[in-house]
Amino acid sequence: MMRCLREVNVDNNTVGWYQSTLLGSYQTVELIETFMNYQENIRRCVCIIYDPSKSNQGVLALKALKLSDSFMELYRSNNFTGEKLREKNLTWVDIFEEIPCDYDRLQLVTTPYMERNLEFLVECMDDLSMEQQKFQFYYRNLSRQQAQQQAWLQKRRAENMARKASGEEPLPEEDPSNPIFKPIPEPSRLDSFLITNQIGNYCNQINGVAGQNFSRLYLTKALHEN
């Protein structure tokens, strides 16, 4: 298509790319990496998300996305610790910015589409639960390590008091060679951010479908009453 446009002297600058998705399942690290690669040559690149499963129901399912500047800056540093996220005031909703497209009025609702969204939502909730377990495990290990460090420090201080009383030099109160003083790396929060963003996307889709269904139900009820 780009070649054909070029041959007839029509604007044919690359401004991004498009990719298909199943029920809006596009919140992946691969998509972010593609964005970052495009950003090297195209400062304001856009990705068009096309959902064929939704389009089969009679809706032109297109969504235009770009990465937020604040997220790109953090992604380049590859530091998704809780402290850094709080410092940048970044949450899961700040990963992508959606360029508005007015296709909602064309939406047709079907039960299978609603069911599949709910199934994918449940899967995402399971994935999010697993990510939360990683952080719980990290904080348990961190708490255990801090308790071990405190116990070691109290023991060393008591030992130094005894050495001081006997006229000996005190021992250092830090021992980097001791395994309990080795820092425990904090898990990256990128996956949990993407999963939470995906959950938000599914919820918005379900909310849109449910809202239209209720509108139709109220309209049908009013017609029957009349």
WOWO-V346145 format. One record per backbone hydrogen bond with DSSP energy under -1.0 kcal/mol. NH is the residue of the N-H (numbers start at 0). CO is the residue of the C=O. Records with the same first field share a line. If there is no record, write none. Layout:
BEGIN
NH->CO + CO
END
This chain:
BEGIN
4->0
5->1
6->2
7->3
8->5
9->4
16->45
18->47
20->49
25->23
27->25
31->27
32->28
33->29
34->30
35->31
36->32
37->33
38->34
40->37
41->37
44->41
45->14
46->64
47->16
48->62
49->18
50->60
54->50
55->51
56->53
57->54
60->58
61->59
62->48
64->46
65->96
67->94
71->67
72->68
73->69
74->70
75->71
78->73
84->80
85->81
86->82
87->83
89->84
93->90
94->91
96->65
98->63
102->100
105->102
106->103
113->109
114->110
115->111
116->112
117->113
118->114
119->115
120->116
121->117
122->118
123->119
124->120
125->121
126->122
127->123
128->124
129->125
130->126
131->127
132->128
133->129
134->130
135->131
136->132
137->133
138->134
139->135
140->136
141->137
142->138
143->139
144->140
145->141
146->142
147->143
148->144
149->145
150->146
151->147
152->148
153->149
154->150
155->151
156->152
157->153
158->154
159->155
160->156
161->157
162->158
163->159
164->160
165->161
166->163
167->162
177->174
180->177
181->178
188->79
192->188
193->189
194->190
195->191
196->192
197->193
198->194
199->195
200->196
201->197
202->198
203->199
204->200
205->201
206->202
207->203
208->204
209->205
210->206
211->207
212->208
213->209
214->210
215->211
216->212
217->213
218->214
219->215
220->216
221->217
222->218
223->219
224->220
225->221
END
